[in-house]
């Protein structure tokens, strides 16, 4: 039997937990879900149950749920999660595309591009190469950012602990924005706020572009 390279999990309601392990097969630990293994792609239909699935390390994962939390544990490959209601929690992935209408999103580490879209809820990314984050209501927090990205928030604050040499664009209608710049990086800053003069305590230059705009909220650039 071929080792699955992609796991697809669908459920109408109920939590989904996928755990990556040093194994060559896929095992369902709980619930009445059915496993269909078709060569490199395996699918799990959990219907309206919660499900706990174990899969090979590095496996790509696609999850779709109407209502329920999603937890991805261990080191996975490229992941996509779509949920109408429920939080999304991710440990370590190559890339991520995460979408939820209502619920918080947490990604501990994403080696490549991390895309997050949510209507209402906070987003937290510990470490990522590139981020593309859009939120209508909720705070956005990013730890270490290697190659920049775009963050758009309608209502909520944005904080980036350490931004590297990639171009970064942050737009917020209502909320403060704080960006820490990695040591040795001299950004070209393009800052605009209607709530006062931006606070900049870093040396500027042309290593990258950091563009921040907010209608209501303070802008602050500091050294990480």
C-alpha positions in Angstrom: 0.0 0.0 0.0 1.3 3.4 -1.0 2.3 5.8 1.8 -0.3 8.7 1.9 1.1 12.1 1.0 -2.2 14.0 1.6 -4.9 13.6 4.2 -8.3 15.1 3.7 -10.7 15.3 6.7 -14.3 16.6 6.4 -17.0 16.9 9.1 -20.2 18.9 9.6 -19.8 19.4 13.3 -17.3 18.2 15.8 -13.6 18.8 16.6 -10.8 17.6 14.4 -7.4 16.6 15.7 -4.6 15.5 13.3 -1.3 14.3 14.8 1.8 13.8 12.8 4.0 10.8 13.8 6.9 8.7 12.6 4.6 6.2 10.8 3.7 5.1 7.2 0.0 4.7 7.6 -3.1 6.7 8.8 -5.0 5.6 11.9 -8.4 6.9 13.2 -8.3 6.8 17.0 -11.9 7.9 17.8 -15.3 8.4 16.4 -17.3 6.6 13.7 -15.4 8.2 10.8 -14.6 6.2 7.7 -11.2 6.1 6.1 -10.8 5.9 2.3 -7.2 5.3 1.1 -6.7 5.9 -2.6 -2.9 5.7 -3.2 -1.2 8.9 -2.2 -4.5 10.5 -1.0 -6.4 9.4 2.1 -9.8 10.8 3.0 -11.7 10.7 6.3 -15.4 11.5 6.5 -16.4 12.2 10.1 -19.9 13.3 9.3 -21.1 15.0 12.5 -18.6 13.4 14.9 -15.3 14.6 16.5 -12.3 12.7 15.1 -8.7 12.1 16.1 -6.4 11.0 13.2 -2.7 10.1 13.2 -0.7 10.5 10.0 2.9 10.4 8.7 5.2 13.3 9.5 5.3 15.8 6.7 1.9 14.8 5.3 -0.1 17.5 3.6 -3.5 18.0 5.3 -6.8 19.5 4.1 -9.6 20.0 6.7 -13.1 21.2 6.1 -15.7 21.7 8.9 -18.8 23.7 9.5 -18.6 23.8 13.2 -15.8 22.6 15.5 -12.2 23.3 16.5 -9.3 22.1 14.4 -5.9 21.1 16.0 -2.9 20.1 13.9 -0.1 18.6 16.0 3.5 17.8 15.1 5.3 18.6 11.9 3.1 18.6 8.8 3.6 19.7 5.1 1.2 22.1 3.3 -2.1 22.5 5.1 -5.4 24.1 4.3 -8.2 24.5 6.8 -11.7 26.0 6.1 -14.1 26.4 9.0 -17.3 28.4 9.5 -17.1 28.4 13.3 -14.2 27.2 15.5 -10.7 27.9 16.5 -7.7 26.6 14.5 -4.5 25.6 16.2 -1.3 24.6 14.3 2.1 23.4 15.5 4.6 23.3 12.6 3.9 23.3 8.8 5.6 24.1 5.5 2.8 26.4 4.4 -0.7 27.2 5.7 -4.0 28.5 4.3 -6.4 28.9 7.2 -9.9 30.4 7.0 -12.6 30.7 9.6 -15.6 33.1 10.0 -15.6 33.0 13.8 -12.7 31.7 16.0 -9.1 32.4 16.9 -6.2 31.1 14.8 -2.8 30.1 16.2 0.2 29.0 14.2 3.4 28.2 16.1 5.8 27.9 13.1 5.3 28.1 9.3 8.4 27.7 7.2 6.9 29.4 4.1 3.8 31.4 3.4 1.1 31.6 6.1 -2.3 32.8 4.9 -5.0 33.6 7.5 -8.4 35.0 6.8 -11.0 35.4 9.6 -14.1 37.5 10.1 -14.0 37.7 13.9 -11.2 36.4 16.2 -7.6 36.9 17.0 -4.6 35.6 15.0 -1.3 34.6 16.4 1.7 33.5 14.4 4.9 32.6 16.3 7.3 32.3 13.3 6.7 32.5 9.6 8.5 33.2 6.3 5.8 35.3 4.8 2.3 36.3 6.2 -0.9 37.2 4.4 -3.4 38.0 7.2 -6.9 39.6 6.8 -9.2 40.1 9.8 -12.3 42.2 10.2 -12.4 42.2 14.0 -9.6 41.0 16.3 -6.0 41.5 17.2 -3.1 40.2 15.1 0.2 39.2 16.7 3.3 37.9 14.9 6.6 36.8 16.5 9.4 36.4 14.0 8.7 37.3 10.4 11.4 36.4 7.8 10.4 37.8 4.5 7.6 40.3 5.1 4.0 40.2 3.9 0.6 41.9 4.2 -1.6 42.4 7.2 -5.0 44.0 6.9 -7.3 44.6 9.9 -10.5 46.5 10.0 -10.8 46.7 13.8 -8.0 45.6 16.0 -4.4 46.1 17.0 -1.4 44.7 15.2 2.0 43.7 16.7 5.0 42.2 15.0 7.8 41.4 17.4 10.6 41.1 14.8 10.4 41.9 11.1 13.3 40.9 8.8 14.4 42.2 5.4 11.2 41.6 3.5 8.7 44.3 2.6 5.9 44.6 5.1 2.5 46.3 4.6 0.1 46.8 7.5 -3.3 48.5 7.2 -5.7 49.1 10.0 -8.9 51.2 10.1 -9.0 51.2 13.9 -6.2 50.0 16.1 -2.6 50.7 17.0 0.3 49.1 15.1 3.7 48.2 16.6 6.5 46.7 14.6 9.9 45.6 15.9 12.7 45.7 13.3 15.4 43.0 13.4 18.8 44.2 14.4 20.9 45.5 11.5 17.9 46.1 9.2 17.3 49.7 8.1 13.9 50.0 6.6 12.4 52.6 4.2 9.4 53.7 6.3 6.1 54.9 4.9 3.9 55.6 7.9 0.5 57.4 8.1 -1.8 57.8 11.1 -4.6 60.3 11.8 -4.1 59.8 15.5 -0.7 61.5 15.9 2.9 61.4 14.7 4.3 57.9 14.4 7.1 57.0 16.8 10.2 55.7 15.1 13.3 54.7 17.1 15.2 52.7 14.4 17.7 53.8 11.8 16.1 54.1 8.4 17.6 53.1 5.0 16.7 51.0 2.0 17.0 47.4 3.2 13.2 46.9 2.8 10.0 48.9 2.9 7.7 49.0 6.0 4.4 50.7 5.1 1.9 51.2 7.9 -1.4 53.1 7.8 -4.1 53.5 10.4 -7.0 55.9 10.7 -7.3 55.6 14.5 -4.4 54.3 16.4 -0.7 54.9 17.2 2.1 53.7 15.0 5.4 52.6 16.6 8.6 51.2 15.1 11.2 50.0 17.5 14.3 47.8 17.4 13.5 44.1 18.1 
